[in-house]
Amino acid sequence: MTGFYFAFLAVLIAGVGARDQAAIAALVQRQGARPGVLVTGLAISVATAAFAAWAAQVIAPLLSPNARLFFAGLALALAGGESLLLMPGRRPQEPTLSLGALAIVLLAHQATDAARFLVFAIAVATHAPLPVGIGGAAAGAAIVFAGWLAPELVLDPRLRSLRRGLGALLLAAGAFLCLRAMGRI
């Protein structure tokens, strides 16, 4: 159950102001709060968290405890790098009404975002992919719902500095875990 809580909190924190949340918020501001946008966002968030947990389930048994810790640290460092470097882009001028196009955009954003790296890292480190996947999916759904419900808050430019600060913390935590796994600390 600890993996569930860690994943839920980590994804909730890492998802604030993320590219997928900003894409949904921009779409809602432009077109209104269509239920199809919310359902598409929720489905993609659950699917990507499930995939990250499944990948961890495949990888974790192949690794020793120190290797799992190193791998988790590497995933944390990647999550931090993503939070520092990849910020939401410009809002589309004429977004399409296609939910399929939205699904492709969200899938592309979430395939390489900090939240899914964290689900993967926590599932590898705890060797408990099911509760971690459920926690990550629940928090990912909450992040999408927040973007759909309150787009003006999600698109606030002040979230960029908060996101960068969280990215720096994730990067430092990842480096610490990697060094600890190598016996340097």
N, C-alpha and C positions, 0 to 999 in steps of 0.2 A: 504494500500500500504506500510505502514511502516513495517509491518510484513514481506513482501516480501524482502525488503532491509536488514532488520536485519538478516533474515534467509540466504539470499544470502551471505552476508559478513561473518557471523559466520561460515557457512559451508565451504566457501572458505578458511578461515583462519585455521579452525580445520582440513581440509582435506589435508593440506600440509604435505607430508611425511607419510601419513596414510598407513595402511596395504594394503588396496585395491589399492591405487595408486602405491605402491611399487610392488605389485604382477603383475600389468599390465606392469609396467616399466621393471621388470625383464623378463617377458615373451617376450616383444618387443625386448629387448636386445639379447635374446637368439634366437628368431625365426624371427625377423623382424616385421615391422609394418603391420600386417595382418588386413584388414578391419573388419573381423569377431570378432576379439578381441575388437576392439573399439565399435562395435555395441552391443556386449554382455555386456561390461562394462557400456555403456550408459543405456541400458535397465534395468539392475539391479539397477543402481543408481536412476533412475526415480521411479522404483517400490518400493525401500526401503524408499525413501522420501515420496512417496504417502502413504505407510503404516504407517509411523510415524505421518503424518498429520491426517490420518484417526483415529489412536489410540487417538490422542489428541482431535479430534472432539467428540469421544465417552466419554472421561474422563472429559473434561473441563466443560460441563454443570452440572455435578454432584458435582462440587466443588464450595465453596464460593470463593470470591476474594482472601482472605488471604490463603486459601488452595491451590488455583491455583498458587499463588506466591511461596508458600512453595514447591509445586510439581515441579515447574519450577526450583527452586533453587536446589532441589535434582537431577533433570536431568542434570543441569549444573555441579554439583559436580561429578556425574557419568561420564560425558564427560571429565572433568578434570582428573579424576582417570584413565580413559582409555588412555588418551594422555600421562600421566606420566608412566603408567605401561606396556602397551601393545605396543611394538615397532615391526616394520616389522622384520620377522625372516630371516633365511638364504634363499638365492636364491635356487630354486630347481635345481638339477644337470641335470635331464633329464625331463623337463616338457612335459606333454602330449600335443598333438595338439587338444584335444577335447574341443570344446567350452562349452559343457555341464559341464565338470569338472571345467572349469574356472567359469562358472555361479555359481556353488555350492560353490566354494572357495570365490568368491566375496560376495555372499549372506551371508555366514558365517561371513566374515569380517565386512560387513556393518550392520548386524543385531545388533552388539554390539559396533559400533564405535561412536566416539565423534560427528561426523557430524549428524547422525540420532538422537542421544540424544538431540542435539541442536534444530533440527527441531521440535521434540516433545516438548521440553521445551518452545520454542518461541511460538509454536501454542497453548499450554496450557495457557501461560501467556497473550497472546494477544487475545485469544479466536477468532482467525482468521485463521483456518487451511488451507483454500484454498490458499490464497496468500503466506502463509508461506511454504506450501508444494511445490508450484511452484518455489519459491525462492530457497528452499533447493534442489529441483530436478535440477534446472539450474546450481547451484554451484557444485553439485555432478557430473553433466555431464562435467563441466569445469575441475574439478579435474581429472576425468578419462581421458579426452582428453589430459591434460597436461602430464600425465603419459605415454600415448601412443605416444605423439608427441616428448617429450624430456626426455627419460628415464635416460640419464646420469645426468641430473640435479636433478631428483626425487630421484635417488639412492645415491646422495652425502651424505656422513656420517655426514656432518655438520648440516643437517636437523634434526637429532635426538635431538640436544641440543635446537634448535628452537622449536621443537614440545614439548619438556619437559617444556620449559618456558611458552608456550601457555597453556599447561595443568595446570601448577601451577596457572596461571591467571584465568582459568575457574573454578578451584577448589575454589579459593578465592572468585570469584563472586558468585558461588553457595552457599558457606557458608554464605556470606553476605545476599543473598536473603532469605535463610532459617531463619537466625536470625531476619531479618526484618519482615518476615511473622509471627514469633512468638512474636514480640513486644520487642525483646531484644535490638534492635538498634533504 
